[in-house]
Amino acid sequence: MAKPVVAVLRTKPETVLEDYARLLDLAGYQEHLDRNAEVALKINISWHVWYPACSSTPWQIEGVIKKLLADGWPREKIYGAHNRTVVVSAKKGEVANKHKPVLDKYGIRNIHLYEPEEEWVRYEPKGKMLALPEIYPDGILIPKRLIGSNIIQLPTAKTHVFTTMTGAMKNAFGGLLHERRHWTHSVIHETLVDLLTIQKEIHPGVFAVTDATFTGDGPGPRCMIPHEKDLILASADQVAIDAIVAKMMGFDPMSLKFIRLAHEAGLGVGDPAEIEVVGDDISGENWHYRGDQNTLASRGQKLIYWGPLKPLEKFLLRTALAPWSYAASILYHDVFWYPLIGKRRAKAALKGKWGKLFASYPER
């Protein structure tokens, strides 16, 4: 059996768009997408303010779009896809992160997978489920639009308070599940595996492009320390691309539960020894990132999901009381952490080469 391919290139702002085109060819993207189907670009918005490594970069989105158009994909068959959460506004985030101007520049549809704007339908998975049927006993709802579309996941390389690192597999979390997806946090690893099973059933083509120009270390996906790593990655195997990013971060990929479970289920390859890395040499990469850091907000969440408050989880997070948790998250991240800590770090990042490239993109 052939090893899955993960393409990796070193890049710089002056050549990043051309490098993305070369990256997709190295990963053989056209072999993995159905030419007769639409292409959904699943854009990552982890915060509605700009913070380095937090959300998809505008050059990541532009590089992929330019390559698709150059290779003859009809623009009317390409669309950007966003979902909604209870604490992050995708409509604010697509402006703050300069995603919408890129889509507008190339005439690409911008779809927000919200009800009632978009129809959601009950889906009965054919493959084995590990968690979702118990979390949603009334049925698993997914956006109807995504069924039959190719999917290109567009994550960034960053750490995460619940999954140690987050990438291609976690990016589906913000696309296939509705705004109550936080109900699954206590079984987040199993949920990501379930979502990959569903992706393989509903999408004729599955692909991932990870931006590691800016990367994040610490209590992600928001309160991180940003670093410039000047790398971009692509693969048709979401497990493999996450494994390679995890290894560069300094983690043992197979020690991360969602990667190990997906590997064992045959949904992809999580063992780096079984993955073919093409492009630039990254054998010496070890960023020594931390996967065990928390914020005040995440400590509270973990007490509910896995700690002494576990018996109260449904009462606290799935009843009329739930808005307290949304308010607490917004107060911590938007009112406290970003103004006092994050804004200063973001301002410093704008002085670097990737920050200057971000600043060069139009705001509208």
PEGI-V860060 format. One record per residue. RES is the residue in three letters. PHI is phi in radians with two decimals (NA if undefined). PSI is psi in radians with two decimals (999 if undefined). D_FIRST is the distance of its C-alpha to the first C-alpha in Angstrom with 1 decimal. Layout:
RES_PHI_PSI_D_FIRST / RES_PHI_PSI_D_FIRST
This chain:
MET_NA_2.27_0.0 / ALA_-1.16_2.52_3.8 / LYS_-1.25_2.54_6.5 / PRO_-1.18_2.61_9.2 / VAL_-1.81_2.31_12.3 / VAL_-2.09_2.07_15.7 / ALA_-1.58_2.38_18.6 / VAL_-2.38_2.29_21.7 / LEU_-2.32_2.52_25.1 / ARG_-1.46_2.53_28.5 / THR_-2.51_3.00_31.2 / LYS_-2.56_2.79_34.9 / PRO_-0.97_-0.63_37.2 / GLU_-1.18_-0.42_38.4 / THR_-2.17_0.13_34.9 / VAL_-1.06_-0.65_32.9 / LEU_-1.18_-0.76_32.9 / GLU_-1.15_-0.63_31.7 / ASP_-1.16_-0.64_29.1 / TYR_-1.10_-0.69_27.7 / ALA_-1.08_-0.77_27.4 / ARG_-1.16_-0.66_25.6 / LEU_-1.06_-0.81_23.3 / LEU_-1.11_-0.65_22.3 / ASP_-1.16_-0.73_21.5 / LEU_-1.04_-0.63_19.5 / ALA_-1.47_-0.05_17.3 / GLY_1.10_0.75_17.2 / TYR_-1.04_-0.59_19.1 / GLN_-1.20_-0.40_20.3 / GLU_-1.25_-0.30_16.9 / HIS_-1.93_0.00_16.8 / LEU_-2.05_2.56_20.5 / ASP_-1.55_2.04_22.4 / ARG_-1.08_-0.43_25.3 / ASN_-1.53_-0.08_27.5 / ALA_-1.88_2.81_27.4 / GLU_-1.24_2.85_29.3 / VAL_-2.10_2.03_27.8 / ALA_-1.64_2.13_28.9 / LEU_-1.64_1.81_29.1 / LYS_-1.44_1.73_29.3 / ILE_-1.40_2.41_31.7 / ASN_-1.66_2.14_32.2 / ILE_-2.21_1.78_35.9 / SER_-1.63_-0.15_36.4 / TRP_-2.75_2.61_40.0 / HIS_-1.59_0.21_42.7 / VAL_-2.05_2.82_44.0 / TRP_-1.46_2.22_42.3 / TYR_-2.52_2.28_40.9 / PRO_-0.95_2.33_38.5 / ALA_1.33_-0.10_34.8 / CYS_-1.30_-0.71_35.8 / SER_-2.32_2.91_34.8 / SER_-0.85_2.50_32.8 / THR_-1.55_2.63_34.5 / PRO_-1.08_-0.58_36.3 / TRP_-1.27_-0.48_34.6 / GLN_-1.12_-0.85_31.1 / ILE_-1.14_-0.78_32.2 / GLU_-1.14_-0.73_34.0 / GLY_-1.06_-0.73_31.3 / VAL_-1.20_-0.77_28.8 / ILE_-1.08_-0.83_31.6 / LYS_-1.02_-0.70_32.7 / LYS_-1.17_-0.77_29.3 / LEU_-1.05_-0.80_28.9 / LEU_-1.15_-0.71_32.4 / ALA_-1.11_-0.52_32.0 / ASP_-1.59_0.19_29.0 / GLY_1.58_0.19_31.1 / TRP_-1.27_2.22_30.3 / PRO_-1.12_2.30_33.7 / ARG_-1.07_-0.49_35.2 / GLU_-1.25_-0.20_36.4 / LYS_-1.68_0.04_32.8 / ILE_-1.94_2.39_32.1 / TYR_-2.57_2.56_33.6 / GLY_-1.46_2.45_33.8 / ALA_-2.17_2.30_33.4 / HIS_-2.26_2.74_35.3 / ASN_-2.25_3.04_36.1 / ARG_-1.95_2.55_39.1 / THR_-2.13_3.03_39.6 / VAL_-1.44_-0.18_42.8 / VAL_-2.17_-0.18_43.3 / VAL_-2.20_2.29_41.9 / SER_-1.64_1.96_43.1 / ALA_-1.16_-0.55_40.5 / LYS_-1.24_-0.57_43.3 / LYS_-1.32_-0.70_45.0 / GLY_-1.15_-0.61_41.7 / GLU_-1.20_-0.39_40.6 / VAL_-1.50_-0.85_44.0 / ALA_-1.09_-0.59_44.1 / ASN_-1.63_0.05_40.6 / LYS_1.09_0.62_41.3 / HIS_-1.41_-0.83_38.6 / LYS_-1.05_-0.73_40.9 / PRO_-1.04_-0.57_42.5 / VAL_-1.20_-0.81_39.2 / LEU_-1.06_-0.76_38.4 / ASP_-1.11_-0.69_42.0 / LYS_-1.01_-0.65_41.9 / TYR_-1.77_0.13_39.2 / GLY_1.16_0.61_40.5 / ILE_-1.67_2.32_37.5 / ARG_-1.06_2.53_38.3 / ASN_-2.07_1.83_38.5 / ILE_-1.87_2.19_37.7 / HIS_-1.78_2.08_38.8 / LEU_-1.45_0.98_37.2 / TYR_-1.81_2.61_40.4 / GLU_-1.51_2.47_42.3 / PRO_-1.58_0.11_44.5 / GLU_-1.09_-0.63_43.3 / GLU_-2.21_2.50_39.9 / GLU_-1.42_2.37_39.3 / TRP_-1.93_2.44_37.2 / VAL_-2.22_2.70_36.0 / ARG_-1.30_2.32_35.0 / TYR_-2.14_2.31_31.4 / GLU_-1.84_1.77_30.0 / PRO_-1.07_2.51_26.4 / LYS_-1.50_-0.58_24.3 / GLY_-1.46_3.00_21.9 / LYS_-1.17_2.32_23.1 / MET_-1.85_2.47_25.5 / LEU_-1.75_-0.45_26.4 / ALA_-2.56_-0.67_29.6 / LEU_-1.03_-0.70_30.7 / PRO_-1.06_-0.54_32.4 / GLU_-1.34_-0.60_34.6 / ILE_-1.26_-0.67_35.5 / TYR_-2.11_1.31_36.3 / PRO_-1.12_-0.35_37.6 / ASP_-1.49_0.00_39.2 / GLY_2.15_2.64_35.9 / ILE_-1.59_2.14_33.3 / LEU_-1.79_2.36_34.6 / ILE_-2.36_2.78_32.5 / PRO_-1.18_2.21_33.7 / LYS_-1.03_-0.63_33.8 / ARG_-1.03_-0.59_33.3 / LEU_-1.27_-0.38_29.8 / ILE_-1.20_2.11_28.6 / GLY_1.62_-0.10_27.2 / SER_-1.59_2.52_27.1 / ASN_-1.10_2.69_24.2 / ILE_-2.22_2.31_24.3 / ILE_-2.07_1.93_24.2 / GLN_-1.36_2.39_24.8 / LEU_-2.17_1.16_27.2 / PRO_-1.47_2.98_27.6 / THR_-1.96_2.90_29.2 / ALA_-1.59_1.90_28.3 / LYS_-2.69_2.81_30.7 / THR_-1.47_2.93_31.4 / HIS_-2.60_2.43_32.4 / VAL_-1.17_-0.42_34.9 / PHE_-1.77_-0.53_32.9 / THR_-2.11_0.22_29.2 / THR_1.24_-0.95_29.7 / MET_-2.38_2.76_27.9 / THR_-2.30_2.48_27.4 / GLY_-2.75_-2.26_25.1 / ALA_-1.14_-0.81_22.9 / MET_-1.11_-0.73_22.6 / LYS_-1.22_-0.43_26.3 / ASN_-1.13_-0.49_27.3 / ALA_-1.20_-0.39_26.6 / PHE_-1.01_-0.63_29.3 / GLY_-1.59_0.20_31.8 / GLY_-2.16_-0.74_30.8 / LEU_-1.56_-0.46_30.0 / LEU_-1.80_2.57_32.6 / HIS_-1.32_-3.04_36.3 / GLU_-1.14_-0.22_38.9 / ARG_-1.61_0.40_39.0 / ARG_-1.18_-0.28_35.5 / HIS_-1.12_-0.25_37.1 / TRP_-1.07_-0.41_37.6 / THR_-1.58_0.00_34.0 / HIS_-1.03_-0.55_34.5 / SER_-1.22_-0.34_35.0 / VAL_-2.22_0.80_31.5 / ILE_-1.11_-0.67_29.9 / HIS_-1.13_-0.81_26.6 / GLU_-1.13_-0.63_26.1 / THR_-1.09_-0.75_27.4 / LEU_-1.10_-0.62_24.8 / VAL_-1.20_-0.74_22.0 / ASP_-1.02_-0.74_24.0 / LEU_-1.17_-0.60_24.4 / LEU_-1.18_-0.66_20.7 / THR_-1.03_-0.79_20.3 / ILE_-1.15_-0.74_23.3 / GLN_-0.96_-0.80_22.0 / LYS_-1.16_-0.38_18.9 / GLU_-1.50_-0.63_21.4 / ILE_-1.75_-0.36_24.2 / HIS_-1.79_2.23_22.7 / PRO_-1.21_-0.38_21.2 / GLY_-2.49_2.37_19.8 / VAL_-2.21_2.25_19.2 / PHE_-2.60_2.77_19.5 / ALA_-2.46_2.45_21.1 / VAL_-2.27_2.00_23.4 / THR_-1.84_2.26_24.9 / ASP_-1.67_2.13_28.2 / ALA_-2.18_0.64_29.1 / THR_-1.27_-0.98_32.2 / PHE_-1.67_2.37_34.2 / THR_-2.23_2.83_32.7 / GLY_-2.20_2.35_34.4 / ASP_-2.15_2.40_34.9 / GLY_2.12_-2.71_36.9 / PRO_-1.38_1.28_37.7 / GLY_-1.34_2.99_35.7 / PRO_-1.60_0.11_35.1 / ARG_-2.07_-0.96_38.7 / CYS_-1.47_1.13_40.7 / MET_-1.92_2.93_38.7 / ILE_-1.69_2.08_39.6 / PRO_-1.40_2.55_38.1 / HIS_-2.39_2.53_36.6 / GLU_-1.58_2.14_35.7 / LYS_-2.09_-0.19_32.2 / ASP_1.06_0.59_31.9 / LEU_-2.19_2.63_28.1 / ILE_-2.37_2.57_26.1 / LEU_-2.39_2.69_22.4 / ALA_-2.63_2.57_20.2 / SER_-2.93_2.70_16.8 / ALA_-1.54_-0.04_15.4 / ASP_-1.97_1.85_14.2 / GLN_-1.14_-0.59_17.5 / VAL_-1.17_-0.76_16.4 / ALA_-1.15_-0.77_14.9 / ILE_-1.17_-0.65_18.0 / ASP_-1.17_-0.63_20.3 / ALA_-1.13_-0.72_18.7 / ILE_-1.19_-0.71_19.3 / VAL_-1.12_-0.76_22.8 / ALA_-1.05_-0.73_23.6 / LYS_-1.11_-0.74_22.8 / MET_-1.10_-0.58_25.1 / MET_-1.21_-0.32_27.7 / GLY_1.87_0.16_27.7 / PHE_-1.73_2.70_26.0 / ASP_-1.45_1.91_23.4 / PRO_-0.94_-0.70_20.9 / MET_-1.29_-0.12_20.0 / SER_-1.52_-0.19_23.8 / LEU_-1.52_2.12_24.1 / LYS_-1.02_-0.74_24.1 / PHE_-1.18_-0.61_22.8 / ILE_-1.22_-0.78_19.7 / ARG_-1.11_-0.78_19.2 / LEU_-1.10_-0.72_19.9 / ALA_-1.16_-0.69_17.5 / HIS_-1.09_-0.82_14.6 / GLU_-1.16_-0.49_15.8 / ALA_-1.45_-0.06_16.1 / GLY_1.32_0.39_12.5 / LEU_-1.55_-0.12_14.1 / GLY_2.97_-3.05_12.4 / VAL_-2.05_2.13_11.6 / GLY_-1.85_-0.14_15.0 / ASP_-1.57_2.00_14.5 / PRO_-0.96_-0.49_15.2 / ALA_-1.17_-0.32_13.7 / GLU_-1.84_0.24_10.2 / ILE_-2.05_2.37_11.4 / GLU_-1.65_2.01_12.2 / VAL_-1.68_2.14_15.9 / VAL_-2.05_2.76_17.5 / GLY_1.84_-2.24_21.2 / ASP_-1.52_2.70_23.8 / ASP_-1.32_2.11_23.6 / ILE_-2.11_0.31_23.9 / SER_-1.07_-0.44_23.4 / GLY_-1.63_0.04_27.0 / GLU_-1.31_2.15_27.2 / ASN_-2.66_1.85_28.7 / TRP_-1.49_-0.18_31.1 / HIS_0.98_0.77_32.4 / TYR_-1.33_2.78_32.6 / ARG_-1.76_2.30_34.2 / GLY_-1.98_0.21_32.6 / ASP_-2.13_0.30_35.6 / GLN_-1.62_2.67_38.4 / ASN_-2.38_2.82_40.3 / THR_-1.81_3.00_43.0 / LEU_-1.02_-0.68_46.0 / ALA_-1.16_-0.79_44.5 / SER_-1.22_-0.54_41.1 / ARG_-1.07_-0.74_43.0 / GLY_-1.12_-0.72_44.9 / GLN_-1.11_-0.73_41.8 / LYS_-1.17_-0.52_40.1 / LEU_-1.09_-0.59_43.3 / ILE_-1.42_-0.75_43.0 / TYR_-1.34_-0.67_39.2 / TRP_-2.34_0.03_38.8 / GLY_-1.92_-2.74_42.3 / PRO_-1.13_-0.31_45.8 / LEU_-1.58_0.10_46.2 / LYS_-0.92_-0.73_43.2 / PRO_-1.07_-0.33_45.5 / LEU_-1.73_0.10_47.0 / GLU_-0.97_-0.93_43.8 / LYS_-1.10_-0.71_44.4 / PHE_-1.11_-0.73_48.1 / LEU_-1.39_-0.54_47.6 / LEU_-2.06_-0.14_44.7 / ARG_-2.25_0.35_44.8 / THR_-2.18_-2.98_48.5 / ALA_-1.09_-0.24_51.2 / LEU_-1.38_-0.26_51.2 / ALA_-0.91_-0.64_47.8 / PRO_-0.97_-0.34_49.2 / TRP_-1.05_-0.66_50.5 / SER_-1.25_-0.61_47.0 / TYR_-1.13_-0.79_46.4 / ALA_-1.10_-0.69_49.8 / ALA_-1.11_-0.73_49.0 / SER_-1.13_-0.79_45.8 / ILE_-1.11_-0.74_47.6 / LEU_-1.08_-0.77_50.5 / TYR_-1.19_-0.93_48.4 / HIS_-1.31_-0.82_46.0 / ASP_-1.54_-0.56_48.3 / VAL_-1.68_-0.63_51.7 / PHE_-1.76_-1.13_51.3 / TRP_-1.19_-0.85_48.1 / TYR_-1.14_-0.86_47.6 / PRO_-1.08_-0.63_51.4 / LEU_-1.57_-0.50_51.9 / ILE_-2.20_-0.94_48.6 / GLY_-1.11_-0.71_46.0 / LYS_-1.07_-0.68_48.3 / ARG_-1.15_-0.73_49.3 / ARG_-1.17_-0.70_45.7 / ALA_-1.12_-0.72_44.8 / LYS_-1.10_-0.70_47.9 / ALA_-1.15_-0.66_47.0 / ALA_-1.13_-0.53_43.5 / LEU_-1.15_-0.28_45.2 / LYS_-1.47_-0.25_46.7 / GLY_-1.46_3.09_43.3 / LYS_-1.15_-0.68_41.4 / TRP_-1.34_-0.57_39.1 / GLY_-1.12_-0.68_42.1 / LYS_-1.16_-0.64_44.1 / LEU_-1.15_-0.73_41.4 / PHE_-1.04_-0.77_41.4 / ALA_-1.11_-0.43_45.2 / SER_-1.34_-0.27_45.0 / TYR_-1.35_2.47_43.4 / PRO_-1.16_2.66_46.1 / GLU_-1.42_-0.45_46.8 / ARG_-2.46_999_47.3
